[in-house]
Amino acid sequence: MPFTALNSRMVEARIGPGQRLFSQRGAMLAYRGEVSFTPNIQGGQGGVGSMIGRRIAGEATPLMTVEGTGTVMFGHGGHHVHVIDLTGETLYVEADRLLAFDGSLQQGTMFMGSQGGVMGMVRGQVTGQGLFTTTLKGVGSVAVMAHGGVIELPITPQRPVHVDPQAYVAHRGDVRNKLSTALGWRDMVGRGSGEAFQLELSGQGTVYVQASEEKL
């Protein structure tokens, strides 16, 4: 079920019999029709194993299951919302960036190695622990949250993309990631937040970058 943008910070989804979607708890703003909302304790389509993986990663995001017949409006914290339509591929997204997604999508987690998940890569450099990132696969729509809106940057074999880890939202495609350290001009003037690290994405795909480095 596609999401319809109501404005830059709200989306609406139409749900019918036999359909369901998942959203962050507290993300429902209003609804019309006969719609039910129940806490989800199994981590969506990925099941218990998915939720366990996210808890190990310290990135478990409480979800609720939305079912029934009607329309539901979603938004959270005044963040900008960006809709990503999947046509069978896999989306890799930080758990706390998820606003809502189709229940038909298969949810899981992916171990990103000793450097950790994408936002966790910086933490992994300090702790040395590997972390997970959330995956959504199949045909359906995903609504993600970001500060200041989202831009889509193409990744090609000839043109890899370097992203500040704090500005990263999600990516899809046949993409490899590598974290490197770099001393930028912001470090020179005392803003040493995440700029000391750069996330290099190479291969073929798309990366979604938020316009602000503020955390959600």
Order of alpha helices (4+ residues) and beta strands (2+ residues): beta-beta-beta-beta-alpha-beta-beta-beta-beta-alpha-beta-beta-beta-beta-alpha-beta
